[in-house]
Amino acid sequence: MNRLAIGAAAAVMILAASPCGAASFWGHAKAAPTPTPATSIEAAANDALVADIDTALKEGRRVDATALLNRALLGGGGDPRFMVLLGEASLSRDDYEGALAAFRQVPGDGASHWRARQGEGLALSILGRSDAAIAVLREVVSKDPSLWRAWNGLGSEYDRRHDWTRAEAAYAQALQASDGDAWVLNNRGFSRLLQGRLDEAATDLVKALEKRPDLAAARGNLRLAIALQGEYGRAAAKGGGDDPAALLNNAGFGAILRGDYDKAIALLDQAGQARGAYYPLASENRKLALSLQTHGPVGAGDGN
């Protein structure tokens, strides 16, 4: 199988950290402590409210989740699970500093602690604080290996460092703990795509789409994998609701990565025509293709 070397700057990592796209903050379930009779009614109410908020987050109903969280927090709810959910809701809104603040308020001696630390590590990763993120996520999986989103986050961090062996191991753990979650399959597929392991990447991405046909990230990555195999027509084939200009641009980008610059320029020209207006992304990619065609990749040469 042809292996393709793809530079780190050539593609953007897709990280599933949000509960709307990846999964609920739970990751696994643990039995709650048996409440005393005096608190059993309150505990049951909290359990029900936590479940409702969690469901709203999983389904992407952010307004509903926020309303329920406000009710819980304004009502003086001291259950630390509400603070974890507040952090997850902040992640879903791309408020990563707010998520960190919420997760860090969860007590370090309760059942919610490691779930909160998982969220903290994911927020740090998205904020680009890689060293801190890896330290937190490693601690999380050492204490609770069933928290699969921490494994998934570690895989993405290792990908950024081109530490493919550790990335592969982290994704394997995430898949085992999550029972083959679609986002983990997508991320491992993208990791393998970055390594030039195109057939294996495509297999993972197809499996991700079988589980989640609406997972746009996996569909886009699969098209890129197809383009990297030189099948530009398939990569740019329009499906229901697809943007033809974006598909042609992505196929052109795949051609750039293959070093097929003439074909890349042709595809990117088609992308601009399909848009019917100035298409900045295709235009920048066309400039890149022309530059690489003229000067070659950075660091290329005969060594003299």
Buried (B, 14 or more C-beta within 10 A) or exposed (E): EEEBEBEEEBBEBBBBBBBBBBBBBBBEEEEEEEBEEEEEEEBEBBBEBBEBBBBBBBEEBBEBBBEBBEBBBEEEBEBBBBBBBBBBBBBBBEBBEBBBBBBBEBEEEBEBBBBBBBBBBBBBBBBEBBEBBBEBBBBBBEEBBBBBBBBBBBBBBBBBEEBBEBBBBBBBBBBBBBEEBBBBBBBBBBBBBBBBBBEBBBBBBBBBBEBBEEBBBBBBBBBBBBBBBBBBEEBBBEEEEBEBBBBBBBBBBBBBBBBBBEBBBBBBBBBBEBBEEEBEBBBEBBEBBBEBBEEEEEEEEEEE
